Amino acid sequence: MSKLLHISASPRGEQSESLAVAASFLDTFRAEHPDVVVETYDLWDGTLPAFGPDAAAAKMAIFAGEQPRGAAAVAWQSAVDTFDRFDAADRYLFSVPMWNAGVPYVLKQFIDVISQPGLVFGFDPEQGYTGLLTGKRAAVIYTSAVYGPGRDPSFGADFQAPFFTGWLHWAGVTDVSEVHLRPNLATADAATARRHAHEQARDLAKRFA
């Protein structure tokens, strides 16, 4: 059965612009595609494992063709379990607010946890990396309060979308659709940009299954 997994990187609940746009997407998606299972993974719910010395040791052991042992083996299993939860879906919705020109650290942590050899990517010394997450589709809601394309550099820069969409492509997810809400809350009325983003999200949801 097809499954859509919504991965939320925002901790702001009802105050979150990215979650509000995601809600418009999900409401439409459920109405248009009632046969598709929809689940949400809140990256702030405390279940995301750390990626520290033990996990790094496990990753390098796998790279070397060895099996992690002891604490490294425990860390590896946590990474595999997190990846399995992610890999069980064939459709993804990511709600990604901009933090300091990039993504929230918890989303980077998620990427570091699951980006493991044999799971998200393969590697050949001559050919380089190969993304293993093929046959999947992703929609990404990108929001920022001040940064926007075409604005003066004093309003910030975008290391958010290039990084995250780049990671999806590297991992093998090449069918990626983006909705951007860049309302410039610092100097302008955000209503028009907000309305347009919600409309885009609803239209994308209709054709996403």
C-alpha positions in Angstrom: 0.0 0.0 0.0 1.2 3.5 -0.8 2.2 5.7 2.1 2.9 9.4 2.4 5.2 10.4 5.3 5.1 14.0 6.4 8.4 15.0 8.1 8.1 18.1 10.2 11.3 20.1 11.0 9.4 22.9 12.7 9.0 23.1 16.5 6.6 26.0 16.4 3.3 24.2 16.2 0.3 26.5 15.4 2.7 29.4 15.0 4.6 27.7 12.1 4.2 28.9 8.6 5.7 25.7 7.1 3.3 23.5 9.1 0.3 25.7 8.1 1.2 25.2 4.4 1.8 21.5 5.0 -1.7 21.3 6.6 -3.2 22.7 3.4 -1.3 20.1 1.4 -2.3 17.2 3.7 -6.0 18.2 3.9 -6.3 18.2 0.1 -4.2 15.1 -0.2 -6.4 13.1 2.2 -9.5 14.2 0.4 -8.2 13.4 -3.1 -6.3 10.2 -2.3 -8.2 8.5 0.6 -6.5 5.1 -0.2 -3.0 6.4 0.6 -1.8 6.0 4.2 -0.6 9.3 5.7 1.7 9.5 8.7 3.6 12.3 10.4 7.1 12.1 11.9 7.7 15.1 14.1 11.5 15.3 14.3 11.1 17.2 17.7 9.2 14.4 19.4 12.3 12.9 21.1 12.6 9.7 19.1 15.3 10.8 16.7 18.6 9.2 17.9 21.8 11.1 18.3 24.6 10.9 15.8 27.8 10.9 17.9 31.0 9.0 18.3 29.4 5.6 18.4 27.3 6.2 15.3 30.3 7.6 13.5 32.3 4.5 14.4 29.5 2.3 13.1 29.3 4.1 9.8 33.0 3.8 9.2 32.9 0.1 10.2 30.2 -0.5 7.6 32.3 1.5 5.0 35.2 -0.9 5.7 33.1 -4.0 5.3 33.0 -4.8 9.0 30.2 -5.2 11.5 29.9 -2.6 14.3 30.4 -4.0 17.8 29.3 -3.0 21.3 28.0 0.6 21.6 28.6 1.2 17.9 26.3 -1.8 17.1 23.5 -0.3 19.2 24.0 3.1 17.5 23.9 1.4 14.1 20.6 -0.4 14.9 19.1 2.9 15.9 20.1 4.4 12.6 18.7 1.4 10.7 15.4 1.6 12.6 15.1 5.3 11.8 15.9 4.6 8.1 13.3 1.8 8.0 10.6 4.1 9.2 11.6 6.6 6.5 12.0 4.0 3.7 8.5 2.5 4.4 7.0 5.4 2.5 7.1 6.1 -1.2 5.9 9.7 -1.0 7.3 12.4 1.3 6.2 15.8 2.4 8.8 17.9 4.2 8.0 21.1 6.1 11.3 23.0 6.3 11.6 26.5 7.9 14.7 28.5 7.3 17.0 28.8 10.3 20.0 31.1 10.0 20.0 30.8 6.2 19.9 27.0 6.5 17.7 24.2 7.8 16.9 23.5 11.5 19.6 21.4 13.2 17.2 18.6 13.9 16.7 18.0 10.1 20.4 17.9 9.6 20.6 15.4 12.5 17.9 13.3 10.7 20.0 13.4 7.5 23.1 12.4 9.3 21.4 9.5 11.1 19.9 7.9 8.0 22.5 8.7 5.4 24.3 5.4 5.7 26.1 3.2 3.2 23.9 0.5 1.9 20.8 2.3 3.1 20.6 5.8 1.5 23.7 5.5 -0.7 26.2 3.2 -2.3 29.8 4.1 -3.0 32.3 3.0 -5.7 35.9 4.2 -5.5 35.8 4.8 -9.3 32.2 5.9 -9.9 31.5 7.7 -6.6 28.2 7.9 -4.9 24.9 6.3 -6.0 21.6 7.3 -4.4 19.5 4.3 -3.3 16.2 6.0 -2.6 14.8 5.4 -6.1 11.2 5.3 -7.1 10.1 7.8 -4.5 8.6 11.3 -4.7 9.0 14.3 -2.5 7.3 17.6 -1.9 9.1 20.3 0.2 7.6 23.3 1.8 10.3 25.9 2.2 9.6 29.0 4.3 11.5 32.0 5.5 10.5 35.2 7.3 13.0 37.7 5.9 15.0 36.1 3.1 13.6 36.1 -0.4 15.0 35.8 -3.9 15.9 39.1 -5.4 16.2 40.9 -2.1 19.3 42.7 -0.9 21.9 40.5 0.6 21.3 42.3 3.9 18.0 40.2 4.1 20.0 37.0 4.1 21.0 34.2 1.8 19.6 30.7 0.9 21.6 27.7 2.0 18.3 26.0 2.9 16.8 24.8 -0.4 20.1 24.1 -2.2 21.2 22.0 0.7 18.1 20.0 1.3 16.9 19.5 -2.3 20.5 18.7 -3.1 20.5 16.0 -0.5 17.3 14.5 -1.8 18.8 14.3 -5.3 22.0 12.8 -4.0 20.0 10.2 -2.1 18.2 9.2 -5.3 14.9 11.1 -4.9 14.9 13.0 -8.2 11.1 13.7 -8.4 11.0 16.7 -6.1 8.4 19.5 -6.1 8.9 22.7 -4.0 6.6 25.3 -2.6 8.3 28.5 -1.3 6.7 31.0 1.1 9.1 34.0 1.3 6.7 36.7 2.5 9.3 39.2 3.8 7.6 39.8 7.2 10.1 42.5 8.0 9.0 45.1 5.4 5.8 44.0 3.6 2.3 42.6 3.8 2.6 38.8 3.8 -1.0 38.0 2.9 -0.6 37.6 -0.8 2.5 35.4 -0.6 0.9 33.3 2.0 -2.3 32.8 0.0 -0.3 31.9 -3.1 1.8 29.3 -1.2 -1.3 27.6 0.2 -2.9 27.5 -3.2 0.3 25.9 -4.7 0.3 23.3 -1.9 -3.3 22.3 -2.5 -2.7 22.1 -6.3 0.4 20.0 -5.8 -1.4 17.6 -3.4 -4.1 16.9 -6.0 -1.6 15.4 -8.4 0.9 13.9 -5.9 -0.3 10.3 -5.6 
